[in-house]
Amino acid sequence: MIGIPYVGSFQQGHFFRSADPITLAWRKIEQFGTSDSLSRIATRLGGDPSNAHVGSLRIRQALELRNSARQASALTRPLLLYYCALNLLRGILGVTKGGMGDPFHGATYVSDPSLLDCKAKIKTSGTLLEVQKKLFGQDLAGKEISLLQCLAQMPELLSDFPLLLRGSNDIAVVKINAIMQGAMSLRFMISDCTAQQFKDHWTEYFHWFKDLCRLDDTNEFTLIVNQNFADENEISVFCQKHLLTDLFIRHDPLWFDHVQRERLIMTGRIMPYVAMLFILSNVARYEPEKLDDVMRQPTDLAYVLNTAINNVDLHFPQVVLSRVSGKNVYFI
């Protein structure tokens, strides 16, 4: 019997259509962030509705900071966008996840002569620590995260990262192959990785899959999922739980995953963006000459950094709403 493959991307979730998707995404944040809306959410989740007013103020601040950032140059935008992201997380997560701990950033800036090697060192309390613990169950206390590491873990920079000429990124493209009433496989496309390296080290690179999958001995770079799925919806749930979706709707079944090699992997999509903004905001405050030296000329590094900063405006509300709602959100 010949198996019939599923066709499509397996992307499911909430879809919002607009001629201006970016504006709509931020409008959804505004709608989500009213005191009435946050109060209803807190009540539904068993939280404290009295936090809704402060949460709403935080989100209003985030929206105003975002508007200000749109008018600023690359010399100042990271500072404004960092506080935009910080207030957005504190406003939404303070209600939905029971607060963000101590009212501190939760990180220390570590300077370096090279901009890409400037770091954020995560403290034992504060917002950045609590965001990652409460959203992804990952404790980053005491860890140092470089700007290069942040950029390496953004699927949106996959095609641009090689311009930095600084090693490999930490993202794999994953092609889903699923047969109706049959097996499902994951084919990984990883930069700077041979077939033999994948065969020998896949349980290290993707240790979160070692109990869910087995190596396909007949196809290179491929894992077979141990579970057979009843329908397309079950496949979608698996992909959403274990992989990173494209932030745009696509027709082919390509998703993303992190690759655990030398660098610390920050689970999820939120922390790479927030840590990047934290580092760049400190550079903007204390060492603006580093930003000016890089950004005033149309270099490859300036292009990559501008793309990453622009992606905050383009994708951050979508990523946050997806995480809070528990389903992927798409603005198309």
Number of C-alpha atoms within 10 A of each C-alpha: 3 5 11 11 14 18 14 13 18 25 27 18 16 12 11 13 10 11 9 10 15 17 14 17 24 20 14 15 21 16 14 17 24 17 20 15 15 27 23 15 19 21 14 12 14 12 19 19 20 14 19 26 17 16 28 26 17 23 27 20 19 27 22 13 20 21 15 15 20 14 10 13 10 21 20 19 23 27 22 22 28 27 21 27 27 22 24 26 25 27 27 26 20 25 28 24 17 16 22 23 16 13 11 13 17 20 25 15 19 16 18 11 8 9 20 20 16 22 27 25 20 23 19 16 17 18 24 26 25 26 26 18 16 15 16 15 11 16 16 20 18 13 14 18 26 24 23 19 22 25 25 26 28 23 24 17 18 18 10 19 23 16 12 19 9 11 12 15 27 26 23 20 21 22 18 22 17 24 18 15 14 14 16 21 21 21 19 21 16 20 15 9 11 12 13 11 12 19 16 11 14 20 17 14 18 15 13 12 15 15 10 12 18 16 19 16 11 7 12 15 22 25 22 20 20 13 12 16 19 11 14 18 13 13 20 16 16 13 18 19 12 13 16 21 23 17 19 12 15 14 11 13 18 21 24 21 22 23 21 19 14 8 14 15 19 21 17 20 17 21 20 22 22 22 25 25 28 27 29 33 23 21 23 21 13 11 14 15 13 16 18 14 11 17 19 11 11 9 13 17 19 19 17 19 24 15 14 21 20 17 15 21 21 17 19 20 23 21 18 21 19 16 17 14 12 12 15 22 23 23 20 16
